[in-house]
């Protein structure tokens, strides 16, 4: 089957009009290197490569909906806005993007910008923000900025733009828009709602929403929101475009320096090209209905590294739940499998019946799995399919995988 994932980009009243009128999505650009507080040593920044993992999950033909937020924007209607389609591969560009003079009003893009770099020191690192005032400052020269620096981008085209947004209550609570072939008690837009609850590390620039969540938003738009006919679009054309690079740096033992390298590399390949050793397990993309990374499934912030939903064209047949470890697999990694079975069954299949649990395929990936871990996994009593253990190895700027159980 041909899949098209759907993604929600978080914006505010400054960035949304420029994204909309100039037809692109942009996300922040943290420093690629961070300094460890304990030792003072420098290492790749997991936050940066986590954002890159979110971005490289996007494919041409995928759907984009914007979510306009910020509590201090009282005069603007918060909520979901869309619908757009992706027309480019993700890329980096430090072009500054101006809004349109013809786009006026409270949510017009006239006199607004999305920056690709600081206008004072030219750094392309994204700004810092004051938590209390919301004021933006350059991360390097510390000068105050009027607009966001968002140089990691993807181009889009409009499908249907609606004048009014979908408010949170309608999106999350209204059960009149649940997909027919999923049971009525399926939690509504959980993948977004879990991120709205308080907790460090939950907010993301991009959330990959489930197909039924996208269909619900699409139907609410069509049933309740007036189609906008007055918007003029002028496609942004990058002049300084760079490919997004995912490094695979390891230590002397072959262990990747950060887990986010493994996550980002996989997300850039799934459903797109063959992955040596792993495609035999998850398929080549023909039966993939959905895939996403950093998927939240619990109100307490529980998450799985990668979720792949398989569909034979008639129904969902399997959910591959992948946990990633950059080092050797440990006892607690194996025990982790038992924690998510009930919740993943409900999220993917709409219930936690024994039949649904048996459609879950746990996959643990690490640098090595020793004999003790393999034996422990063999003896594990669970209600999912038997766990699969895999080892990874870096070969010629690629990752290869080997099934050891």
C-alpha positions as CSV (number, residue, x, y, z in Angstrom):
1,X,0.0,0.0,0.0
2,X,1.1,3.6,-0.5
3,X,1.5,5.4,2.7
4,X,1.5,9.1,3.4
5,X,2.3,10.1,6.9
6,X,0.9,13.3,8.5
7,X,2.9,15.7,10.6
8,X,2.0,18.6,12.9
9,X,4.4,21.5,12.9
10,X,4.3,23.9,15.9
11,X,4.2,27.6,15.0
12,X,3.2,30.9,16.5
13,X,1.6,34.1,15.2
14,X,5.0,35.4,13.9
15,X,6.2,32.2,12.1
16,X,2.9,30.7,10.9
17,X,2.0,33.5,8.3
18,X,5.4,33.3,6.7
19,X,5.3,29.5,6.6
20,X,1.8,29.6,5.1
21,X,2.5,32.3,2.5
22,X,6.0,31.2,1.4
23,X,5.1,27.5,1.5
24,X,7.7,25.9,3.7
25,X,8.1,24.4,7.2
26,X,11.1,25.3,9.4
27,X,12.5,24.0,12.6
28,X,15.1,25.1,15.0
29,X,18.9,24.6,14.7
30,X,20.5,23.9,18.1
31,X,24.3,23.6,18.3
32,X,25.5,20.2,17.0
33,X,28.0,20.0,19.8
34,X,27.3,20.2,23.5
35,X,29.6,20.3,26.6
36,X,29.1,17.6,29.3
37,X,28.7,19.3,32.7
38,X,30.3,16.4,34.6
39,X,33.6,16.2,32.6
40,X,33.7,19.4,30.4
41,X,34.2,17.1,27.4
42,X,32.5,17.9,24.1
43,X,30.1,15.5,22.4
44,X,27.4,15.5,19.7
45,X,24.2,17.2,20.9
46,X,21.4,14.7,21.2
47,X,18.8,17.4,21.1
48,X,20.0,18.6,17.7
49,X,20.0,15.1,16.2
50,X,16.7,14.3,17.8
51,X,15.2,17.2,15.9
52,X,16.9,16.1,12.7
53,X,15.4,12.6,13.3
54,X,12.0,14.2,13.4
55,X,12.7,16.2,10.2
56,X,14.1,13.3,8.1
57,X,11.1,11.2,8.8
58,X,9.2,13.4,6.4
59,X,8.7,12.2,2.8
60,X,7.4,13.8,-0.4
61,X,3.7,13.5,-0.5
62,X,3.2,13.5,3.3
63,X,0.6,15.8,4.8
64,X,1.3,18.9,6.9
65,X,-0.9,20.6,9.5
66,X,0.3,23.5,11.5
67,X,-0.5,23.9,15.2
68,X,-0.5,27.6,16.3
69,X,0.3,27.9,20.0
70,X,1.5,30.3,22.7
71,X,-0.6,31.3,25.7
72,X,0.3,34.9,25.4
73,X,-1.2,35.4,22.0
74,X,-4.7,36.1,23.3
75,X,-5.9,38.0,20.3
76,X,-5.2,35.1,18.0
77,X,-7.1,31.8,17.7
78,X,-4.9,29.0,18.7
79,X,-5.3,25.6,17.2
80,X,-4.7,23.4,14.1
81,X,-4.4,25.0,10.7
82,X,-3.9,23.4,7.3
83,X,-3.8,21.3,5.0
84,X,-0.5,21.2,3.0
85,X,1.5,18.5,1.2
86,X,5.3,18.0,1.2
87,X,7.0,18.6,-2.1
88,X,10.7,18.4,-1.3
89,X,13.3,16.5,0.7
90,X,14.3,18.1,4.0
91,X,17.2,20.5,3.7
92,X,19.3,23.2,5.5
93,X,19.3,26.8,4.3
94,X,20.3,30.0,6.0
95,X,18.3,32.2,3.7
96,X,16.1,34.8,5.4
97,X,12.5,34.5,4.2
98,X,10.3,37.6,4.0
99,X,6.6,37.6,4.2
100,X,4.4,39.1,1.5
101,X,3.4,42.8,1.4
102,X,0.0,41.7,0.0
103,X,-0.7,39.6,3.1
104,X,-2.1,41.9,5.7
105,X,-4.2,41.7,8.8
106,X,-3.6,40.1,12.2
107,X,-2.3,36.9,10.7
108,X,-0.8,38.4,7.6
109,X,2.9,37.9,6.8
110,X,3.6,41.6,5.8
111,X,6.6,42.8,7.8
112,X,7.3,39.4,9.2
113,X,10.2,37.1,8.6
114,X,11.7,33.7,9.3
115,X,15.4,34.0,9.6
116,X,18.1,31.6,8.5
117,X,20.8,33.3,10.5
118,X,21.3,36.1,13.0
119,X,21.3,39.5,11.3
120,X,24.1,40.7,13.6
121,X,26.7,37.9,13.9
122,X,25.4,35.6,11.1
123,X,25.3,32.5,13.2
124,X,22.7,30.0,12.0
125,X,22.1,28.7,15.6
126,X,18.5,29.2,16.6
127,X,17.6,31.8,19.2
128,X,17.2,31.6,22.9
129,X,14.0,32.7,24.5
130,X,13.2,34.3,27.9
131,X,10.8,31.9,29.6
132,X,8.9,34.7,31.3
133,X,8.7,37.4,28.6
134,X,9.1,35.3,25.4
135,X,11.7,37.8,24.1
136,X,14.2,36.2,21.7
137,X,18.0,36.6,21.8
138,X,20.8,35.4,19.6
139,X,22.5,32.4,21.1
140,X,25.9,33.7,20.1
141,X,26.0,37.5,20.2
142,X,23.1,37.8,22.7
143,X,21.4,40.6,20.8
144,X,17.6,40.8,20.8
145,X,15.9,39.3,17.8
146,X,12.5,40.1,16.4
147,X,12.0,36.8,14.5
148,X,12.8,33.1,14.8
149,X,15.9,31.5,13.3
150,X,14.6,28.3,11.6
151,X,17.1,27.0,8.9
152,X,16.1,23.3,8.8
153,X,13.3,23.2,6.3
154,X,11.0,21.3,3.9
155,X,8.9,22.8,1.1
156,X,5.2,22.4,0.9
157,X,2.2,23.1,-1.3
158,X,-1.3,24.0,-0.2
159,X,-4.1,21.4,-0.5
160,X,-6.9,23.3,1.3
161,X,-6.5,26.3,3.6
162,X,-9.3,27.1,6.0
163,X,-10.0,30.5,7.5
164,X,-10.5,29.3,11.0
165,X,-8.4,26.9,13.1
166,X,-9.6,23.8,14.9
167,X,-9.6,24.5,18.6
168,X,-8.1,22.0,21.1
169,X,-11.4,20.8,22.6
170,X,-12.8,19.9,19.3
171,X,-9.7,18.1,18.1
172,X,-9.0,16.2,21.3
173,X,-12.5,15.5,22.8
174,X,-15.1,15.4,20.0
175,X,-15.7,11.7,19.3
176,X,-17.9,12.2,16.2
177,X,-14.9,12.0,13.9
178,X,-13.3,8.7,14.9
179,X,-12.3,6.5,12.0
180,X,-15.0,3.9,11.4
181,X,-12.8,0.8,11.4
182,X,-11.2,1.6,14.7
183,X,-13.2,0.9,17.9
184,X,-15.1,3.9,19.4
185,X,-13.1,3.9,22.6
186,X,-9.8,4.7,20.8
187,X,-8.2,7.7,22.6
188,X,-8.5,10.8,20.5
189,X,-5.3,12.5,19.2
190,X,-3.3,10.9,22.1
191,X,0.0,11.5,20.2
192,X,-0.6,15.3,20.5
193,X,-2.4,15.3,23.8
194,X,0.5,13.5,25.6
195,X,2.8,16.2,24.5
196,X,0.6,18.9,25.9
197,X,0.8,17.5,29.4
198,X,3.6,18.9,31.5
199,X,6.9,17.2,31.5
200,X,10.5,17.9,30.4
201,X,11.3,16.9,26.9
202,X,7.8,16.4,25.6
203,X,7.5,19.4,23.4
204,X,8.7,18.9,19.8
205,X,8.7,21.1,16.7
206,X,7.2,18.2,14.8
207,X,4.7,15.4,15.8
208,X,4.0,12.5,13.5
209,X,0.3,11.8,14.0
210,X,-1.5,8.5,13.3
211,X,-3.5,8.1,10.1
212,X,-6.8,8.1,12.0
213,X,-5.8,11.3,13.8
214,X,-5.1,13.0,10.5
215,X,-8.4,11.8,9.1
216,X,-10.2,13.1,12.0
217,X,-8.6,16.6,11.7
218,X,-9.3,16.6,7.9
219,X,-13.0,15.8,8.5
220,X,-13.4,18.4,11.2
221,X,-11.8,21.0,8.8
222,X,-14.2,20.1,6.0
223,X,-17.3,19.9,8.2
224,X,-16.8,23.0,10.2
225,X,-14.3,25.4,8.7
226,X,-14.7,27.8,5.7
227,X,-12.3,27.3,2.9
228,X,-10.1,30.4,2.4
229,X,-10.1,31.8,-1.1
230,X,-8.2,35.1,-0.6
231,X,-4.7,33.8,0.3
232,X,-1.9,34.4,-2.3
233,X,1.1,32.1,-2.1
234,X,4.6,32.8,-3.4
235,X,6.8,29.7,-3.1
236,X,10.1,30.2,-1.3
237,X,13.0,29.2,-3.5
238,X,16.2,28.3,-1.6
239,X,19.3,29.9,-2.8
240,X,21.7,28.4,-0.3
241,X,20.5,24.8,0.0
242,X,22.5,22.0,1.8
243,X,21.7,18.4,2.3
244,X,21.1,17.3,5.9
245,X,24.0,15.0,7.0
246,X,23.6,12.4,9.7
247,X,27.1,11.4,11.0
248,X,27.8,7.9,12.2
249,X,30.8,8.6,14.5
250,X,31.8,5.8,16.8
251,X,34.2,5.1,19.6
252,X,37.0,2.5,19.3
253,X,34.6,-0.3,20.0
254,X,32.3,0.6,17.2
255,X,29.6,2.1,19.5
256,X,27.9,5.2,18.1
257,X,28.7,8.3,20.1
258,X,25.0,9.1,20.7
259,X,21.8,7.1,20.2
260,X,20.2,9.9,18.2
261,X,22.6,9.0,15.3
262,X,21.0,5.6,15.1
263,X,17.5,7.0,15.4
264,X,18.0,9.7,12.7
265,X,19.7,7.3,10.3
266,X,16.9,4.8,10.5
267,X,14.2,7.4,10.2
268,X,15.8,8.7,7.0
269,X,15.7,5.2,5.5
270,X,12.5,3.5,6.6
271,X,10.0,2.9,3.7
272,X,12.4,4.6,1.4
273,X,15.3,2.2,0.7
274,X,16.6,-1.2,1.8
275,X,18.2,-1.4,5.2
276,X,20.6,-4.3,5.3
277,X,19.4,-6.8,7.8
278,X,16.4,-4.9,9.1
279,X,14.3,-4.7,5.9
280,X,13.9,-8.5,6.2
281,X,12.2,-7.9,9.6
282,X,10.1,-4.7,8.9
283,X,9.5,-5.1,5.2
284,X,10.4,-2.8,2.3
285,X,7.7,-0.3,2.8
286,X,4.9,-1.9,0.8
287,X,2.8,-2.7,3.8
288,X,3.8,0.2,6.0
289,X,0.8,2.4,6.9
290,X,2.6,4.6,9.4
291,X,6.0,5.1,11.0
292,X,7.2,7.6,13.5
293,X,9.9,8.2,16.1
294,X,9.8,9.2,19.7
295,X,6.1,8.1,19.9
296,X,4.5,8.9,23.3
297,X,1.9,6.4,24.4
298,X,1.3,7.2,28.1
299,X,0.3,10.2,30.2
300,X,3.5,9.7,32.2
301,X,5.7,10.5,29.2
302,X,6.3,6.8,28.3
303,X,7.5,6.5,24.7
304,X,8.9,4.1,22.2
305,X,11.8,5.0,20.0
306,X,10.2,3.9,16.7
307,X,6.7,2.7,15.9
308,X,5.9,1.1,12.5
309,X,2.3,0.1,11.7
310,X,1.8,-2.5,9.0
311,X,-1.4,-2.8,7.0
312,X,-2.3,-5.4,4.3
313,X,-4.7,-3.0,2.6
314,X,-7.7,-4.3,4.6
315,X,-6.6,-4.1,8.2
316,X,-3.7,-3.5,10.5
317,X,-1.7,-6.7,10.7
318,X,1.2,-5.8,13.0
319,X,2.9,-3.1,15.0
320,X,6.7,-3.2,15.0
321,X,7.9,-1.5,18.2
322,X,11.7,-0.7,18.0
323,X,13.8,0.2,21.0
324,X,17.3,1.6,20.2
325,X,20.4,1.3,22.4
326,X,23.7,2.6,21.3
327,X,25.6,0.2,23.6
328,X,25.3,-3.4,24.7
329,X,21.7,-4.6,25.4
330,X,21.0,-5.0,29.2
331,X,18.6,-6.9,31.3
332,X,16.4,-3.9,31.9
333,X,16.1,-3.4,28.1
334,X,14.5,-6.8,27.7
335,X,12.2,-6.2,30.7
336,X,11.1,-2.9,29.1
337,X,9.1,-4.9,26.5
338,X,6.4,-5.8,29.1
339,X,5.8,-2.2,30.0
340,X,4.2,-1.0,26.7
341,X,2.1,-4.0,25.5
342,X,-1.3,-2.9,26.8
343,X,-0.9,0.8,25.9
344,X,0.5,0.1,22.4
345,X,-2.3,-2.3,21.7
346,X,-4.9,0.4,22.6
347,X,-3.0,3.1,20.6
348,X,-2.6,1.0,17.4
349,X,-5.5,-1.4,17.4
350,X,-8.1,0.4,19.6
351,X,-8.2,-2.3,22.3
352,X,-5.9,-4.4,24.5
353,X,-7.3,-7.9,23.6
354,X,-5.0,-10.9,23.5
355,X,-5.4,-10.9,19.7
356,X,-4.2,-7.3,19.4
357,X,-1.3,-7.9,21.8
358,X,-0.1,-10.8,19.6
359,X,0.1,-8.3,16.7
360,X,2.9,-6.4,18.4
361,X,6.4,-7.3,17.4
362,X,9.1,-6.0,19.8
363,X,12.5,-5.4,18.3
364,X,15.5,-4.5,20.4
365,X,18.6,-3.1,18.7
366,X,21.9,-2.6,20.3
367,X,25.6,-2.8,19.6
368,X,25.9,-6.3,21.1
369,X,23.6,-8.9,22.8
370,X,25.6,-11.4,24.8
371,X,24.6,-14.9,25.6
372,X,23.0,-14.0,28.9
373,X,20.7,-11.4,27.3
374,X,19.8,-13.8,24.5
375,X,18.9,-16.6,27.0
376,X,16.9,-14.2,29.1
377,X,14.9,-13.0,26.1
378,X,14.2,-16.6,25.1
379,X,12.7,-17.3,28.5
380,X,10.7,-14.1,28.6
381,X,7.0,-14.8,29.1
382,X,5.0,-12.1,27.4
383,X,1.8,-11.6,25.4
384,X,3.3,-10.2,22.2
385,X,5.1,-11.9,19.4
386,X,8.5,-13.2,20.4
387,X,11.0,-10.4,20.8
388,X,13.7,-9.9,18.1
389,X,17.2,-9.0,19.1
390,X,19.5,-7.3,16.6
391,X,23.0,-6.0,16.7
392,X,24.2,-3.1,14.6
393,X,27.6,-2.4,12.9
394,X,28.8,0.7,11.0
395,X,30.2,-0.2,7.6
396,X,31.2,2.3,5.0
397,X,29.0,5.1,6.3
398,X,26.0,2.8,6.6
399,X,24.5,0.8,9.4
400,X,24.0,-2.9,8.9
401,X,22.0,-5.1,11.2
402,X,22.2,-8.7,12.3
403,X,19.5,-10.7,13.9
404,X,20.8,-12.7,16.9
405,X,17.4,-14.0,18.1
